[in-house]
Amino acid sequence: MAIYLYDDTQVLVQGMTGNQGSFHTRQMVKYGTKVVAGVSPGKGGQELDGIPVYDTVAAAVEKHRIDASILFIPAPFAKDAAFEAIDAGVKVLVMLPEHIPVQDAMEIMAFAKSRGTVVAGPNTFGVVSSGKCKIGIMPNQFFVPGDIGVVSRSGTLCYEIVGNLTAAGYGTSTVVGLGGDRVVGLNFIDVLQEMEKDPETKAIIMVGEIGGSAEEEAAEFIKANITKPVVAYLAGKSAPPGKRMGHAGAIIERGKGTFEGKVKALNAAGVPVAELPFQVPDLLAEALKR
């Protein structure tokens, strides 16, 4: 078992014939992902390494079972592409684009909720059930099968921490990128809930950052509902208030969402917080002994 993605998940790539779409399609196939079709308007009938390309999602689902889709679509067009996938019945949607207008993102999430579609992102690196299926842009070599679940708001920090875990001998079950925008689909609580139920996940790593209240809400949820060991790392310890740091959601406003506040909330829930990414494996080893 895993969560969200399985070894038989069939994947559609929207924007497959662009530079990024074609490069990462090949990387996903190399990892073992079953990419069965692509969509690029005006390029229907073409192929990419034998994978058929269609003009619309509707045309693709007529010919293939599509369980999940990933968007390599510029932000101004992402809403239409997301609506097309959700309307066609896709149940997992990975949204890579950054800077999607907030109103568009809100409409996408509302439509997805009404159709029962799980959305990762926008501004996510993707989702991977290690050794089974990867939908995203993460480097293949670090995501080896194991029993540690990872949920993260940051791509590069997640890669670094998963790389540290791999070097320390820990593989990962499922790794989920929540995305760094202000309005996203999956949140920490959604993923923690699934990882708690997943028998393949023995412990959980949370990679958070300053801004918003997602980590504080997750801490309350962990205290009441999670029985597995949880270790956290938070980015933005030295960030000045009022200055946006990389992600749209990573900003301290009116004194809320501070690094100190998040550490305090997580510690109160029994979650140790690493000060540096390389400390995560050691904290995990200690947590697994308890």
C-alpha positions in Angstrom: 0.0 0.0 0.0 1.0 3.6 -0.4 -1.1 6.8 -0.5 -2.4 8.7 -3.5 -0.2 6.9 -6.1 0.3 3.1 -6.7 2.3 0.9 -9.0 -0.6 0.7 -11.4 -1.5 4.4 -11.5 -1.9 5.5 -15.1 -0.7 9.1 -15.7 -1.5 11.8 -18.2 0.9 14.7 -18.8 -0.7 18.0 -19.8 1.8 20.1 -21.8 3.9 17.0 -22.6 5.5 18.3 -25.8 7.0 21.4 -24.3 10.7 21.5 -23.1 9.9 20.9 -19.5 7.0 18.5 -20.2 9.0 16.3 -22.5 12.1 16.2 -20.3 10.2 15.3 -17.1 7.9 12.9 -18.9 11.1 10.9 -19.8 12.3 11.1 -16.2 9.0 9.9 -14.9 9.0 7.0 -17.3 12.6 6.2 -16.4 11.5 6.0 -12.7 8.8 3.5 -13.6 5.7 5.7 -13.8 3.1 4.5 -16.3 2.7 7.6 -18.4 0.0 6.5 -20.9 -0.9 9.7 -22.7 -0.1 13.4 -23.1 -2.1 16.5 -24.1 -0.9 19.4 -26.1 -3.5 21.4 -28.0 -2.8 21.4 -31.7 -0.4 18.5 -31.5 -2.9 15.6 -31.3 -1.8 12.6 -33.3 1.9 13.1 -32.5 3.9 10.8 -30.1 6.6 11.2 -27.6 8.8 8.1 -27.4 5.7 6.1 -28.4 3.3 7.8 -25.9 0.3 9.2 -27.8 -0.5 13.0 -27.7 -4.0 14.3 -27.8 -5.5 17.7 -28.3 -7.8 17.5 -25.2 -8.1 15.6 -21.9 -11.5 14.4 -23.0 -9.9 12.8 -26.1 -7.3 11.1 -24.0 -9.8 9.6 -21.6 -11.7 8.1 -24.4 -8.7 5.9 -25.3 -7.1 5.4 -21.9 -7.8 4.9 -18.2 -6.4 8.1 -16.6 -5.9 8.0 -12.8 -3.8 11.1 -12.4 -2.5 14.1 -14.4 0.3 16.6 -14.1 0.3 20.1 -15.5 3.3 21.5 -17.3 1.2 24.5 -18.2 2.0 28.3 -17.9 0.2 29.9 -14.9 -2.2 32.0 -17.0 -3.6 28.8 -18.7 -3.4 26.5 -15.7 -7.0 27.1 -14.6 -8.4 25.9 -17.9 -6.1 22.9 -18.0 -7.0 22.0 -14.4 -10.7 22.3 -15.0 -10.4 20.1 -18.1 -8.7 17.3 -16.1 -11.1 17.5 -13.2 -14.1 17.6 -15.5 -12.8 14.5 -17.3 -12.8 12.6 -14.0 -9.0 12.6 -13.1 -8.8 11.8 -9.4 -5.2 13.1 -8.6 -4.0 16.4 -10.1 -0.4 17.6 -9.6 -0.1 21.3 -10.3 3.5 22.4 -10.9 2.9 26.0 -12.1 3.9 28.9 -9.8 2.1 32.3 -9.5 -1.3 31.0 -10.5 -3.7 33.9 -9.6 -5.2 33.4 -6.2 -8.8 33.7 -7.5 -8.0 31.0 -10.1 -6.5 28.7 -7.5 -9.6 29.1 -5.2 -11.9 28.2 -8.1 -9.8 25.2 -9.0 -9.9 23.9 -5.4 -13.6 24.4 -5.1 -14.2 22.5 -8.4 -11.8 19.7 -7.4 -13.6 19.3 -4.0 -17.0 19.1 -5.7 -15.7 16.3 -8.0 -13.6 14.4 -5.4 -10.2 15.2 -7.0 -7.1 15.4 -4.9 -4.9 18.4 -5.8 -1.2 18.7 -4.9 0.0 22.3 -5.4 0.1 24.7 -7.2 3.8 25.4 -7.0 4.6 21.8 -5.9 7.4 19.5 -6.9 4.9 16.6 -7.1 4.1 13.3 -5.3 6.0 10.1 -5.3 5.3 6.7 -3.9 8.8 5.5 -3.9 9.6 2.6 -6.3 6.0 2.6 -7.5 5.0 5.9 -9.2 6.5 9.4 -9.4 4.5 12.4 -10.7 6.7 15.4 -10.5 10.1 16.9 -11.1 12.1 15.5 -8.1 15.4 13.8 -8.8 14.9 10.0 -9.2 18.0 8.7 -7.4 17.0 9.8 -3.9 13.5 8.4 -3.8 14.2 4.8 -2.9 11.5 2.6 -1.3 11.3 2.5 2.5 9.0 3.2 5.4 9.4 7.0 6.1 6.6 9.3 4.9 7.6 12.9 4.0 5.3 15.9 3.5 6.8 19.2 2.5 6.0 22.8 1.6 9.5 23.1 -0.1 11.0 21.3 -3.0 14.7 21.8 -2.7 14.7 21.4 1.1 12.7 18.2 0.7 15.2 16.8 -1.8 18.0 17.7 0.6 16.3 16.0 3.5 15.3 12.9 1.5 18.9 12.8 0.3 20.1 12.9 3.9 17.6 10.1 4.8 18.8 8.0 1.9 22.5 8.4 2.9 21.6 7.4 6.5 19.9 4.2 5.2 16.2 5.3 5.3 14.0 4.9 2.3 10.6 6.7 1.8 7.1 5.4 1.4 5.3 8.4 0.0 6.6 11.9 -0.4 4.1 14.7 -1.0 4.9 18.3 -2.1 2.1 20.6 -0.8 3.3 23.6 -2.8 4.4 27.0 -1.7 1.6 29.2 -2.9 -1.0 30.8 -0.6 -3.9 28.7 -1.9 -3.0 25.0 -2.3 -5.0 21.7 -2.4 -3.6 19.1 0.0 -2.5 20.4 3.4 -0.4 18.9 6.2 -3.4 17.5 8.0 -4.8 15.8 4.9 -1.5 14.0 4.3 -0.8 13.2 8.0 -4.2 11.5 8.2 -3.4 9.3 5.2 0.1 8.5 6.4 -1.2 7.5 9.9 -3.5 4.9 8.1 -0.8 3.7 5.7 0.8 0.4 7.0 3.9 1.0 4.9 4.7 4.3 6.7 6.4 3.8 10.0 7.4 7.5 10.8 6.7 10.9 9.3 8.9 13.9 8.4 7.3 17.3 8.1 9.1 20.0 6.2 7.5 23.3 6.9 8.3 27.0 6.7 7.4 30.4 8.1 4.1 32.0 7.2 0.5 31.0 7.6 -0.7 28.7 10.3 -0.5 25.3 8.6 2.2 24.0 10.9 0.4 25.1 14.1 -2.8 23.4 12.9 -0.8 20.3 12.0 0.7 20.3 15.5 -2.8 20.3 17.1 -3.8 17.4 14.8 -0.7 15.4 15.6 -1.3 15.8 19.3 -4.8 14.4 19.1 -4.6 11.9 16.2 -1.1 10.7 15.2 0.5 7.7 16.9 3.5 7.4 14.6 6.8 9.3 15.3 6.9 12.7 13.6 10.0 14.9 13.1 10.0 18.4 11.6 12.3 20.8 9.9 11.2 24.5 9.4 12.7 26.9 6.9 12.9 30.6 7.5 14.5 30.9 11.0 16.3 34.1 10.1 13.7 35.6 7.8 12.8 39.3 8.6 9.1 40.0 9.2 7.1 41.4 6.3 9.5 40.1 3.6 8.4 37.3 1.4 11.0 34.5 1.3 10.8 32.6 -2.0 7.3 31.1 -1.6 4.2 33.3 -1.7 3.0 31.6 1.5 6.4 32.2 3.3 5.8 35.6 4.9 5.4 36.7 8.5 2.5 39.2 8.7 1.1 40.9 11.8 3.3 38.7 14.0 1.7 35.5 12.8 3.4 32.4 11.4 6.8 33.0 13.1 9.5 30.4 13.2 9.4 30.5 17.0 5.6 30.1 17.2 5.7 27.0 14.9 8.6 25.4 16.8 6.7 26.0 20.1 3.5 24.4 18.7 5.3 21.4 17.3 7.4 20.8 20.4 4.2 20.9 22.5 2.8 18.1 20.3 5.9 16.0 21.0 7.5 16.7 17.6 11.3 17.5 17.6 12.3 20.2 15.2 15.7 20.0 13.4 17.6 23.3 13.1 19.5 22.1 10.0 18.4 19.6 7.4 21.3 17.1 8.1 20.0 16.7 11.7 16.8 15.1 10.6 18.1 11.5 10.3 19.5 11.6 13.9 16.3 13.0 15.3 14.3 10.4 13.4 16.5 7.6 14.8 15.9 8.9 18.3 12.1 9.2 17.7 12.0 5.6 16.4 13.5 4.3 19.6 10.7 5.7 21.8 
